Amino acid sequence: MTDNHISSLHIRSVPVLDQDEALDFYTTHLGFEVRDDIDMGFMRWLTVGVPGQDTSILLELVGGPQHDEDTAAQVRELVTKGALGGLFLISTDVHATYAALRDAGVEITQEPVTQPYGTDFGIRDPFGNQIRINQFNTASPDEVQEAYEGSTA
């Protein structure tokens, strides 16, 4: 294997349709902190992250310098359908997180369900991006695989 000197994942981009609305959602409902909010002239560089963690999320306005208007329209449509991937977050108390988000009116796409790896549930941000929130159990990867193999037999 060639040493490519990559040492970490720093920023993951999430497409949004309104950066102020995204900022409110990710900070108010998910507890993220603002890392950068820079007006670069041609775009707003707005990053948030989980307190105490290095990885950030770029709340990237669809369009901007990277898309022509036709492409931006297609991307906006895919975002609202939840078709552009998503985020996977970890909670220390998935049921309390679920209750807080439900009570705050966040769109729930799946109620908490127990899986071989832990308990998780699904939400969508205001634009359609899928978010899974999980609380892992102590199962090893081999135990998780065995549980799934056993469920198909």
Number of C-alpha atoms within 10 A of each C-alpha: 3 4 5 6 6 6 6 8 9 9 14 14 13 19 26 25 19 14 18 11 13 22 19 13 16 20 15 12 16 15 14 20 17 17 17 14 12 11 10 8 7 8 13 17 17 21 23 22 21 18 13 8 7 12 16 22 21 22 23 21 21 22 20 13 9 9 13 10 12 9 13 16 14 13 20 20 14 17 22 19 13 17 13 15 13 18 13 12 13 12 15 10 13 19 18 11 17 21 13 14 16 14 9 11 10 16 14 17 13 12 15 17 11 14 14 17 18 15 19 23 20 18 20 19 20 17 19 22 21 22 19 16 21 25 17 18 12 10 13 11 11 9 13 16 14 12 15 13 10 9 8 6 5
